[in-house]
Each structure stands twice: as structure tokens, then as C-alpha cells.
Amino acid sequence: MITLYGAEMSLYSGKARSYLRKQGFEFEEIKASVNVYKNIIVPNTGVRFIPVVKTADGRYLQDTSVIIDELEKQSGAPSVYPSTPKQRLVSQLLEVYGDEWLLIPAMHYRWNFPQQNQPFIYQEFGSAVFPNGPKFLKRYVGKKLGAKFRGFVPGLGITEKSIPAIEHSYVSLLSELDVHFAQHEFLLGARPSIGDFGLIGPLYAHLYRDPAPGELMRKKAPHVAKWVERMISDETFDGDLIGDDHVPKTLLPVLLRMSREQLPVIKDTQLRLDDWRAQQDEGATVPRILGEHHIHIEGVEVSRKVLPHSLWKWQRPFDFYTSLEDSSEVDRMLAQAGFEMPLTVPQTRLKRINNLVHAL
């Protein structure tokens, strides 16, 4: 039996949970309470992040991409990684987009709508930490813990200046995805791919489940809401991906949005990491923040913390791209989507060792 240690309101727990359900794994979910952190998560992973999966053979895995890659070796279901070049790369790019960029609207809509969200969120946080505690203790602890997470919001570039742009970009993304999911069950056909799992984290835990953004999604993008419901259900899907390595045109606006908003941030983060790496010994542990830089959303410039760990995730589609013997068809597709060709070569390589990211 696989054990998932997570929380319902946790973005990345939603990604792992959806994967386990869609791939037909039998698993038990245990809330990541104070005792679970103290006695299980920290001793077995060395870090305080969820989700964590304990495999049937007793190994503890942390980070959703690591979890999925390991469990793919055991899954009897069709792989979540498409076998054809364009679909595989698009799916991996959208995993990066969901995991690393949609954190911005997810955190904004969770923490900047206090009247609608905070009573629900504080109770959720408190219930996760002290599942058997009295209601007043859950509210008190939830409020204190929530303040910690709310404190991350400005560092993501979410400020009074950028909020209108963030909301405009997110509502536009909902519209783009709604057009797609009106025609397709999942991103690339009749079963989920790794891109679907990248998107479900923010689009479920924060943007569907929290009261304010959940109402917005169901009103503005009902087909996206139905896709979320498919992704979180216990139902498995073993249909086919679209044939002939076809990527639907309905995904082009989403990819253009990613290349326009996220790709420049990835490139600048790489430059910052290279500068930092030049002053370090090989194998140095990468800090979670490397100063600040500027990002642009819908024409608005705002300061944001430099988050170098996102580059480890970016290496995954990049490594697949560089493994292709003939990338001409992929290059044409990416050029249409606004990506510079060839994809930017990272100078500093990152590797996860004992659940920490190191620079090589």
C-alpha cells in the first residue's frame, strides 16, 4: 500500500493525489499534522515540504515530479509521458507552467480575498495541523500558519500594482483553457498527461476549491471546472492521446502566454544562477532565493524574488528537447508558440540530492 502524506488545501498534494487516482494506484492518505511532520516527514526526508509518498517498499519520496517518475516505473497504466516528440515536450512544458508560474494567480486568489476565503482557509490550515483539536484551536493555529503563507505573496510579484494584470492574465487563461476543454477531455486527448497533472495543482487546491476563485472558475470557465472534477475523481481514463503527434491549436494561446510571461523569467533566473554559481564550490546547495528581479505580466513590470529551484523543473523539458535526434518539427511548433529556438541552454546544471537542489 502506498501512503500519501499531504493536505487537501496543498497545491502540490493535489497534483500527487490526482496522479495516484488517475493511474489506478491503491493508496492511503494521511494528513500532514504536527505529529506527522515531527515523526515521519522530517526524519525521513530532511525537509518540511509536502506531499511525501511512502512507497510499497518503504522509500520516502518528496517532490511531485520525483514521486511521479518513480511511480511510473510501477504503474500498469499507460504512461503520463506521451511517446511522441511534440506531445511529450508540450506536456512537460505545461507541467512547468502549472507547477511554477500558476502559483502566482493561485496565491493571489487565495490570500487577497479575505472576506470570502479566510474563514474557510484558516479552518483548513488548522484542521491539517491539529485534525482532532477543538475548533477554537484550529482557527487560532490556522490563522498563525496562514499568516506565514500570506507573507510569501509580495515575493511572488503580487502587489497592488500588479494585481489587475494578474487577474486579467488569469481570466484570459481560463477563457483559453475553457475553449480547449470544451473540445477535449484532457490536454492531449482522452487520458491525462504530465501536463494535466502540472495544471491540476493550482487549478484545484487554490483556484477551484477556495471559495472566491472557485466561484469565478465555475462562472467564467465551466469546462475548466468539469476538467478539474475529472482530474480529482476516482475514475481512471485509459483512452488514447490524439494521433499523429498532433497538438491541438486550442493549446497555442496557452503556450504563447507561457512563452510571453514565464520564459523571460526562466532566462533571467538562469543568468542569476550562473552568476551565483561562479562564486561557489561545485555541488553547493542552491538557496531558495537569489535576490530580486523584474517580471512582466500584461505589460506591467513588478519586482519579484528570484526562485532558482524552478530551473530544476525547467531542465526536464529541456533535457528531452536536447535528446531529440531531429527536432525540426518540434522547432516549428515551438516557434509558433513564441519560444526562442533552439531552447536556451542552461550553463549551470541542478541536481536534487537528499531532497535539496545542488549546483553542478
C-alpha positions in Angstrom: 0.0 0.0 0.0 1.3 3.5 -0.9 0.9 6.2 1.7 0.4 9.9 0.7 1.2 12.5 3.4 -0.4 15.7 2.3 -3.3 18.1 2.8 -6.4 18.9 0.8 -5.6 22.6 0.6 -2.0 21.9 -0.5 -1.3 22.8 -4.2 1.3 20.0 -4.8 -0.6 17.5 -2.7 -3.4 17.9 -5.3 -1.1 17.1 -8.1 0.2 13.9 -6.4 -3.3 12.8 -5.3 -4.7 13.2 -8.8 -1.8 11.2 -10.3 -2.3 8.3 -7.9 -6.0 8.2 -8.6 -5.8 8.6 -12.4 -3.1 5.9 -12.6 -5.1 3.5 -10.5 -2.8 3.2 -7.5 -4.2 1.9 -4.2 -3.1 4.4 -1.6 -3.9 5.7 1.9 -3.8 9.5 2.5 -2.7 10.8 5.9 -3.0 14.4 6.9 0.4 16.1 7.4 -0.3 17.1 11.0 2.3 18.4 13.5 3.0 14.8 14.7 3.3 13.5 11.1 5.8 16.3 10.3 7.8 15.6 13.5 7.8 11.8 13.4 7.6 10.9 9.7 8.2 13.7 7.2 11.3 15.5 8.6 13.1 12.3 9.9 12.6 10.5 6.5 13.1 13.4 4.1 15.2 16.0 5.9 12.8 18.8 4.7 9.4 20.2 5.7 7.6 20.0 2.4 4.6 18.1 1.3 3.4 16.0 -0.3 5.5 13.0 0.6 4.8 9.5 -0.6 5.9 6.3 1.1 6.2 3.6 -1.5 5.2 0.0 -1.0 8.9 -0.9 -0.4 9.3 1.7 2.3 11.0 4.5 0.5 10.0 8.1 1.1 9.7 10.4 -1.9 9.4 14.2 -1.8 8.6 16.5 -4.8 5.8 15.6 -7.1 8.0 15.2 -10.2 10.2 12.7 -8.3 7.1 10.9 -7.0 5.6 10.6 -10.4 8.8 9.5 -12.1 9.4 6.8 -9.5 5.8 5.5 -9.6 5.7 5.5 -13.4 8.1 2.6 -13.1 5.5 0.6 -11.2 2.3 1.8 -13.0 0.5 -0.7 -15.2 -1.5 2.2 -16.8 -0.4 4.0 -20.0 2.5 6.4 -19.2 1.6 10.0 -18.4 4.6 10.9 -20.6 3.5 10.9 -24.3 5.7 8.8 -26.6 5.8 11.3 -29.5 8.1 14.4 -29.6 5.7 17.3 -29.8 3.1 16.0 -27.4 5.8 14.9 -24.9 7.5 18.4 -25.0 4.3 20.4 -24.8 3.1 18.2 -21.9 6.4 18.8 -20.0 6.3 22.5 -20.7 2.8 22.8 -19.3 3.9 20.9 -16.2 6.5 23.6 -15.6 3.9 26.3 -16.3 1.4 24.8 -13.8 4.0 24.0 -11.1 6.0 27.2 -11.2 4.0 30.0 -12.8 0.4 29.5 -11.9 1.5 29.7 -8.3 1.1 33.5 -8.9 -2.7 33.6 -9.5 -3.2 30.7 -7.0 -1.6 32.6 -4.2 -3.3 35.9 -5.2 -6.8 34.5 -5.3 -6.2 32.6 -2.0 -4.9 35.4 0.1 -6.2 38.6 -1.4 -9.9 37.9 -1.0 -10.1 37.7 2.8 -13.8 38.1 3.3 -14.7 35.2 1.1 -11.7 32.9 1.7 -10.2 33.4 5.1 -12.7 31.7 7.4 -12.5 28.6 5.1 -8.7 28.7 4.7 -7.9 29.3 8.4 -10.1 26.3 9.3 -8.4 24.2 6.7 -4.9 25.0 7.9 -5.9 24.4 11.5 -7.6 21.1 10.7 -4.5 19.9 8.8 -2.2 20.7 11.7 -4.4 19.6 14.5 -7.1 17.3 12.9 -8.5 16.3 16.3 -8.2 19.6 18.0 -11.1 21.9 19.1 -12.5 24.4 16.7 -11.0 27.4 18.5 -7.5 25.9 18.4 -7.9 25.1 14.7 -8.9 28.7 14.0 -6.0 30.1 16.1 -3.4 27.9 14.6 -4.8 28.2 11.1 -4.6 32.0 11.4 -1.0 31.9 12.5 0.1 29.4 9.9 -1.9 31.3 7.2 -0.1 34.5 8.0 3.2 32.7 7.2 2.0 31.7 3.8 0.3 35.1 3.1 3.7 36.6 3.8 5.1 34.9 0.6 2.6 36.8 -1.6 4.7 40.0 -2.3 7.8 38.0 -3.0 6.0 36.4 -5.9 5.4 39.8 -7.5 1.8 40.1 -6.3 1.3 43.8 -5.3 -1.3 46.4 -5.7 0.4 47.5 -8.9 0.4 44.0 -10.5 -2.9 42.6 -9.2 -5.1 44.0 -12.1 -2.6 42.5 -14.6 -2.5 39.1 -12.7 -6.3 38.9 -12.7 -6.5 39.9 -16.4 -4.0 37.3 -17.3 -5.6 34.5 -15.3 -9.2 35.2 -16.5 -7.8 35.2 -20.1 -6.1 31.9 -19.4 -9.4 30.5 -18.1 -11.1 31.5 -21.3 -8.3 29.9 -23.4 -8.5 26.7 -21.4 -12.3 26.7 -21.5 -12.2 26.7 -25.3 -9.8 23.7 -25.2 -11.7 21.6 -22.6 -15.0 22.2 -24.5 -13.4 20.0 -27.2 -11.1 17.7 -25.4 -11.3 15.7 -22.1 -7.7 16.4 -21.3 -4.8 18.4 -22.7 -3.9 15.9 -25.4 -6.8 13.6 -25.8 -8.8 11.0 -23.8 -6.4 10.5 -20.9 -4.3 12.8 -18.7 -0.6 13.5 -19.5 2.1 15.0 -17.2 0.9 18.5 -18.3 -2.6 17.9 -16.9 -1.0 16.9 -13.6 1.1 20.1 -13.6 -2.0 22.2 -14.1 -4.3 20.5 -11.6 -2.2 21.5 -8.6 -3.0 25.2 -8.7 -6.3 24.9 -10.6 -7.7 22.6 -7.9 -6.3 23.3 -4.5 -6.5 27.1 -4.7 -8.4 28.1 -7.8 -11.3 25.6 -7.8 -11.6 24.7 -4.1 -11.2 28.1 -2.4 -14.5 30.0 -2.3 -13.7 33.2 -4.3 -11.7 31.8 -7.2 -13.9 28.7 -7.3 -17.0 30.8 -7.9 -15.0 32.7 -10.6 -14.0 29.4 -12.4 -17.4 27.9 -12.4 -18.9 31.1 -13.7 -16.3 32.0 -16.3 -14.9 28.6 -17.3 -17.4 25.8 -16.7 -15.5 23.4 -19.0 -12.3 24.0 -16.9 -14.3 23.3 -13.8 -15.5 20.0 -15.3 -11.9 19.1 -16.2 -10.9 19.7 -12.6 -13.7 17.4 -11.5 -12.5 14.7 -13.9 -8.9 15.1 -12.6 -9.8 14.8 -8.9 -12.3 11.9 -9.3 -11.5 8.3 -8.6 -12.3 7.4 -12.2 -9.5 6.2 -14.4 -9.2 7.0 -18.1 -7.4 4.7 -20.5 -8.3 6.4 -23.7 -5.9 7.4 -26.5 -4.0 10.5 -26.9 -4.6 12.4 -30.2 -2.9 10.6 -33.1 0.0 11.6 -35.3 1.7 13.6 -32.6 -0.9 16.3 -33.1 -1.0 19.2 -30.6 -4.5 20.9 -30.7 -4.5 24.5 -31.9 -6.6 25.4 -28.9 -3.4 25.0 -26.8 -1.5 27.6 -28.8 -2.8 30.6 -26.8 -1.8 28.9 -23.6 1.7 28.2 -24.8 2.0 31.7 -26.1 1.0 33.0 -22.7 3.7 30.8 -21.1 6.4 32.0 -23.5 5.4 35.6 -23.1 5.2 35.7 -19.3 7.3 32.8 -17.9 10.1 32.2 -20.4 11.8 35.6 -19.8 11.8 34.9 -16.1 13.3 31.5 -16.6 16.1 33.0 -18.7 16.8 35.8 -16.2 16.8 33.3 -13.3 19.3 31.2 -15.2 21.6 34.3 -15.6 21.3 35.0 -11.8 22.1 31.3 -11.0 25.1 31.3 -13.3 26.5 34.4 -11.6 26.0 32.9 -8.2 27.4 29.5 -9.3 30.7 31.2 -10.4 31.4 32.2 -6.8 30.6 28.8 -5.3 32.2 25.4 -5.0 30.9 22.6 -7.2 27.9 20.9 -5.6 26.9 23.9 -3.5 23.4 23.8 -2.1 21.3 26.3 -4.0 19.4 28.8 -1.8 15.7 29.2 -2.3 16.0 32.9 -3.1 18.7 34.7 -5.1 17.8 38.4 -4.7 15.2 40.1 -6.8 14.5 40.8 -10.5 11.6 42.2 -12.6 8.9 40.3 -14.3 6.2 41.5 -16.8 2.6 40.5 -16.8 0.2 42.0 -19.3 2.6 44.9 -19.8 3.0 45.6 -16.0 6.5 45.4 -14.6 6.9 44.4 -10.9 9.7 43.1 -8.7 9.8 39.5 -7.6 12.1 37.2 -5.7 14.5 35.1 -7.9 13.5 31.5 -7.4 16.3 29.3 -8.7 14.7 26.0 -7.8 12.3 26.4 -10.7 15.2 25.8 -13.1 15.4 22.2 -11.9 11.9 21.7 -13.2 12.8 23.6 -16.5 15.7 21.2 -17.1 13.2 18.3 -17.6 11.6 19.5 -20.9 15.0 21.0 -21.9 16.7 17.6 -21.5 14.0 15.9 -23.5 14.4 18.5 -26.2 18.1 18.0 -26.5 17.7 14.3 -26.6 15.9 14.5 -30.0 17.9 13.4 -33.0 15.7 15.5 -35.3 14.0 18.5 -33.6 12.8 20.2 -36.8 9.1 19.5 -36.3 9.3 20.4 -32.7 11.2 23.6 -33.5 8.5 24.7 -35.9 5.8 24.1 -33.3 7.7 26.0 -30.5 8.5 28.9 -32.8 4.7 29.3 -33.4 4.3 29.3 -29.6 6.8 32.1 -29.2 9.7 30.1 -27.8 13.2 31.1 -28.9 14.9 28.3 -30.9 16.8 26.4 -30.0 15.7 26.4 -26.4 18.1 28.3 -24.1 21.0 26.1 -23.0 21.4 26.2 -19.2 25.0 26.7 -18.1 24.5 25.6 -14.5 23.1 22.2 -14.0 21.0 21.4 -11.0 20.6 18.1 -9.2 18.4 17.0 -6.3 20.4 15.3 -3.6 18.7 14.2 -0.4 15.7 16.5 -1.4 17.9 19.6 -1.7 18.9 21.2 -5.0 22.6 21.4 -5.7 24.5 23.2 -8.5 26.9 21.2 -10.6 
